[in-house]
Every structure is written in C-alpha cells, then in structure tokens.
Amino acid sequence: MKKRVLQSFIALTLILGLFASCTAQKEAISVTDEEKEVFNSNGEEEVQIKDEESEYEIIIIEPGFYFWLQSIARPEGYYSQSFLENRNHIMVINWNQRVLQPNRYNPNLYELQIDYDPTVDYGYEVNYKLYNYFIYFQRKYNQRLGPFIPRI
C-alpha cells in the first residue's frame, strides 16, 4: 500500500512538474526606442577591450556598440569586478557552446569562441566591456546567454 501511494505521489509530482515547465514563459526583453535607434545605427567605431598589465585584448567591431556603451550602459564602477567576472564566466560558457552548435544557433551571430579563464584576473576594464558587450548583444539580437534577463 505504501509503495503504491509513493508511486502515485512521484507520478503526480512529475506530471505537475512537466505541466509547470511547459506553461512557464520567459520574460521578454523590453528595449527602449533610444536603444532601437542605437541598434539600427551604422557607426562602426571599434571598441578595444584590453588590460595593459595582463596583455589581454579583445576588439569588438559591432555597429552601434561603442555608442551604446557610451550612452546607455551603466557607467564604469557601477558593478563590482566579482559580479562582472561571475556573469562573464556564465555567458562565455553559453557563448562557446553556441559556437560549437552552428546547426542549432545562428553561425553569423556566434562566429568565434571566447578564451576566458575565470581563474585569471583580466582587470576591471576587460570584464566591464565584455559584460556590456554581452548585454548589448543579447538585447540587440534577442538572445539569452544565461538564466537572467539582460537588463541595463
């Protein structure tokens, strides 16, 4: 009797869990008109992400990113370096997984892997600009690189 009740409870729990996961909706990203203008701009000024001491460098040539970084993104110092490092680690993992799945994810969006080692101190500026690029990218292309909504 106890075994049957336990089996029924497990089955009911699984059914309710399946139902809840099917009906759950992801929160939509709300993009302002100002952001839409920036996304549609053709300004191609590159953004260099580098740390002079550690000699790490990333160059981003994404239309509108430089202007978005200057006008819409939170200013440097808003986030702690540990916050940026933690978020970047999660988003780099998701990014790199998508690069390796060109049949599932748009290979025009996810072209190259990012070599990011969470045990290396890349400095604040590198982490700040990389994090903001991920936010810009997710908002512009309506993507999710982690379990959180890309907010400004």
C-alpha positions as a Python dict, from the first residue, in 0.01 Angstrom:
ca = {
    (1, 'M'): (0, 0, 0),
    (2, 'K'): (277, 242, 98),
    (3, 'K'): (466, 161, -222),
    (4, 'R'): (161, 233, -437),
    (5, 'V'): (95, 566, -261),
    (6, 'L'): (460, 661, -306),
    (7, 'Q'): (450, 570, -676),
    (8, 'S'): (131, 773, -723),
    (9, 'F'): (288, 1070, -544),
    (10, 'I'): (600, 1053, -762),
    (11, 'A'): (394, 1026, -1081),
    (12, 'L'): (175, 1320, -978),
    (13, 'T'): (481, 1529, -895),
    (14, 'L'): (638, 1452, -1233),
    (15, 'I'): (317, 1540, -1418),
    (16, 'L'): (280, 1869, -1229),
    (17, 'G'): (648, 1950, -1290),
    (18, 'L'): (610, 1880, -1661),
    (19, 'F'): (297, 2092, -1680),
    (20, 'A'): (464, 2381, -1496),
    (21, 'S'): (769, 2370, -1723),
    (22, 'C'): (553, 2372, -2036),
    (23, 'T'): (347, 2670, -1926),
    (24, 'A'): (634, 2879, -1789),
    (25, 'Q'): (715, 3174, -2011),
    (26, 'K'): (1042, 3359, -2038),
    (27, 'E'): (1015, 3726, -1960),
    (28, 'A'): (1053, 3933, -2275),
    (29, 'I'): (1334, 4182, -2308),
    (30, 'S'): (1197, 4533, -2325),
    (31, 'V'): (1408, 4755, -2547),
    (32, 'T'): (1362, 5132, -2543),
    (33, 'D'): (1322, 5343, -2856),
    (34, 'E'): (1660, 5501, -2781),
    (35, 'E'): (1821, 5156, -2780),
    (36, 'K'): (1648, 5060, -3103),
    (37, 'E'): (1797, 5370, -3267),
    (38, 'V'): (2143, 5271, -3147),
    (39, 'F'): (2094, 4911, -3266),
    (40, 'N'): (1997, 5037, -3611),
    (41, 'S'): (2285, 5283, -3638),
    (42, 'N'): (2573, 5214, -3873),
    (43, 'G'): (2851, 5366, -3667),
    (44, 'E'): (3133, 5115, -3683),
    (45, 'E'): (3378, 5252, -3429),
    (46, 'E'): (3563, 4958, -3279),
    (47, 'V'): (3589, 4901, -2907),
    (48, 'Q'): (3916, 4765, -2776),
    (49, 'I'): (3894, 4567, -2458),
    (50, 'K'): (4238, 4532, -2311),
    (51, 'D'): (4437, 4533, -1994),
    (52, 'E'): (4787, 4675, -2031),
    (53, 'E'): (4928, 4478, -1737),
    (54, 'S'): (4797, 4136, -1838),
    (55, 'E'): (4825, 4191, -2215),
    (56, 'Y'): (4474, 4056, -2285),
    (57, 'E'): (4283, 4216, -2567),
    (58, 'I'): (3951, 4180, -2746),
    (59, 'I'): (3846, 4404, -3035),
    (60, 'I'): (3473, 4440, -3096),
    (61, 'I'): (3360, 4575, -3431),
    (62, 'E'): (2985, 4584, -3386),
    (63, 'P'): (2781, 4868, -3535),
    (64, 'G'): (2634, 5075, -3254),
    (65, 'F'): (2814, 4908, -2963),
    (66, 'Y'): (3054, 5197, -2895),
    (67, 'F'): (2768, 5450, -2887),
    (68, 'W'): (2554, 5215, -2673),
    (69, 'L'): (2843, 5169, -2430),
    (70, 'Q'): (2889, 5546, -2401),
    (71, 'S'): (2523, 5645, -2382),
    (72, 'I'): (2310, 5362, -2245),
    (73, 'A'): (2525, 5116, -2048),
    (74, 'R'): (2579, 5161, -1675),
    (75, 'P'): (2896, 5362, -1607),
    (76, 'E'): (3224, 5203, -1506),
    (77, 'G'): (3227, 5141, -1133),
    (78, 'Y'): (2855, 5057, -1120),
    (79, 'Y'): (2922, 4683, -1093),
    (80, 'S'): (3185, 4515, -879),
    (81, 'Q'): (3459, 4323, -1055),
    (82, 'S'): (3348, 3997, -892),
    (83, 'F'): (2992, 4048, -1024),
    (84, 'L'): (3128, 4108, -1376),
    (85, 'E'): (3360, 3807, -1357),
    (86, 'N'): (3080, 3576, -1241),
    (87, 'R'): (2839, 3689, -1511),
    (88, 'N'): (3107, 3681, -1782),
    (89, 'H'): (3201, 3326, -1686),
    (90, 'I'): (2841, 3208, -1728),
    (91, 'M'): (2788, 3396, -2053),
    (92, 'V'): (3119, 3283, -2206),
    (93, 'I'): (3027, 2919, -2138),
    (94, 'N'): (2691, 2966, -2312),
    (95, 'W'): (2850, 3162, -2598),
    (96, 'N'): (3113, 2895, -2661),
    (97, 'Q'): (2854, 2617, -2653),
    (98, 'R'): (2657, 2801, -2921),
    (99, 'V'): (2966, 2848, -3138),
    (100, 'L'): (3005, 2471, -3136),
    (101, 'Q'): (2644, 2416, -3250),
    (102, 'P'): (2613, 2603, -3582),
    (103, 'N'): (2315, 2391, -3690),
    (104, 'R'): (2121, 2497, -3381),
    (105, 'Y'): (2240, 2856, -3333),
    (106, 'N'): (2299, 3121, -3597),
    (107, 'P'): (2666, 3091, -3700),
    (108, 'N'): (2656, 3455, -3815),
    (109, 'L'): (2594, 3558, -3453),
    (110, 'Y'): (2823, 3306, -3285),
    (111, 'E'): (3134, 3302, -3500),
    (112, 'L'): (3432, 3260, -3269),
    (113, 'Q'): (3489, 3109, -2928),
    (114, 'I'): (3599, 3335, -2644),
    (115, 'D'): (3900, 3225, -2444),
    (116, 'Y'): (3804, 3334, -2092),
    (117, 'D'): (3960, 3168, -1790),
    (118, 'P'): (3776, 3252, -1466),
    (119, 'T'): (4096, 3194, -1267),
    (120, 'V'): (4275, 3479, -1447),
    (121, 'D'): (4241, 3839, -1330),
    (122, 'Y'): (4174, 4028, -1653),
    (123, 'G'): (4118, 4354, -1469),
    (124, 'Y'): (3809, 4567, -1430),
    (125, 'E'): (3804, 4727, -1776),
    (126, 'V'): (3818, 4398, -1967),
    (127, 'N'): (3541, 4248, -1755),
    (128, 'Y'): (3329, 4564, -1772),
    (129, 'K'): (3341, 4593, -2151),
    (130, 'L'): (3299, 4221, -2211),
    (131, 'Y'): (2996, 4211, -1980),
    (132, 'N'): (2843, 4512, -2152),
    (133, 'Y'): (2903, 4360, -2493),
    (134, 'F'): (2713, 4052, -2381),
    (135, 'I'): (2425, 4271, -2257),
    (136, 'Y'): (2427, 4470, -2583),
    (137, 'F'): (2438, 4152, -2792),
    (138, 'Q'): (2152, 3986, -2602),
    (139, 'R'): (1932, 4292, -2619),
    (140, 'K'): (2003, 4365, -2986),
    (141, 'Y'): (1959, 4010, -3113),
    (142, 'N'): (1701, 3894, -2855),
    (143, 'Q'): (1925, 3619, -2721),
    (144, 'R'): (1980, 3475, -2374),
    (145, 'L'): (2328, 3376, -2262),
    (146, 'G'): (2229, 3282, -1910),
    (147, 'P'): (1936, 3235, -1674),
    (148, 'F'): (1896, 3607, -1613),
    (149, 'I'): (1728, 3879, -1820),
    (150, 'P'): (1984, 4113, -1981),
    (151, 'R'): (1892, 4440, -1812),
    (152, 'I'): (2063, 4773, -1815),
}
